[in-house]
Amino acid sequence: MCLLNLKPSNDLMAKRILADPKVMNIVIQSLTRTNDDYFIGNCEWNNGTRSDMVLEPKSAHSGLPPLILEIQHTVNLAFMKRAVSNCLQAFTRYDSEPTILIICIEQLQEDIFKHAKPSKLPGVFTYFSQPWAENCFIISKESMQDNMATPLDPLMALGSFFTSSSVSLANHIHKDYPTIKYLYTLALFQQQMDSINKDTPSTLIDLQLMEYDRLVALTSTLNQPLLEEAVNEAKSRTLTIKRRYEDVFTAEPSSSEKSAIVPSLSSSTTKADVFDEIIIIITRV
């Protein structure tokens, strides 16, 4: 079970894993001791920044805090300033101090580590959060190093999954633990779905181009120059759509901003736009 696309830079994969209901409940149960009392909220803040995930209480009268989840390669002072800003944005939106959970994938820098302290949660640091958040929790390799005895706490399993350098279940130190198995299976499924979403439309476009070639050959034998010209124009439009589609799916995420996909086209072009154009092409002939 190899997960080639599960890398610290792959924010989209991380966000999809966090959005899984079972994974969400691991976080919710660990932070609030409740079950199924949250739904996924808007991760975009009014100041133009975004969080990896925001969980809102289903009831505004539950007394539960909003939850902010961040998956971060390097946690340093600059990142923590952004985290503070996001928490203040959450307070403005919900009129309630949030709890933020930061999973540090690789490096917890010294200027943050020296202020982190063990929390009530095993293997989790707490960071001074008054008055900007109800709690600030950090999971990192440092916080977990003395808390990896089996059976693993589910939140520790989640942290171990994200911080491990193992790209396959077989190489993970806790490969037999059910939560670890589930997370690797989930990641593999997401990877396979990405491959299907990428390859299927491309195959359909190639089949359509072959059909255009067949029609061009047919119009030549019928001595129909206007029809041949129309088919060639349709083929040209299809090739343009194929190039746009490939641009969308091969674009690398921006290193300066966490976003799912940054196309090498105009910012208004989305996968949905390209899919719509593909459907039009396929149904036109």
Sequence and secondary structure as in RCSB ss.txt:
>XXXX:A:sequence
MCLLNLKPSNDLMAKRILADPKVMNIVIQSLTRTNDDYFIGNCEWNNGTRSDMVLEPKSAHSGLPPLILEIQHTV
NLAFMKRAVSNCLQAFTRYDSEPTILIICIEQLQEDIFKHAKPSKLPGVFTYFSQPWAENCFIISKESMQDNMAT
PLDPLMALGSFFTSSSVSLANHIHKDYPTIKYLYTLALFQQQMDSINKDTPSTLIDLQLMEYDRLVALTSTLNQP
LLEEAVNEAKSRTLTIKRRYEDVFTAEPSSSEKSAIVPSLSSSTTKADVFDEIIIIITRV
>XXXX:A:secstr
 B TT  TT HHHHHHHHTSHHHHHHHHHHHHS SS EEE   B TTS B SEEEEES TTS    EEEEEEEEE
 HHHHHHHHHHHHHHHHHHSS  EEEEEEEEEE HHHHTT EE SSTT EE   TTT SEEEEE HHHHTT   S
S  HHHHHHHHHH   SBGGGSTTTTSHHHHHHHHHHHHHHHHHHHHHHHHHHHHHHHHHHHHHHHHHHHHHT H
HHHHHHHHHHHHHHHHHHHHHHHHH    SSS  S   SS TT  HHHHHHHHHHHHHH 
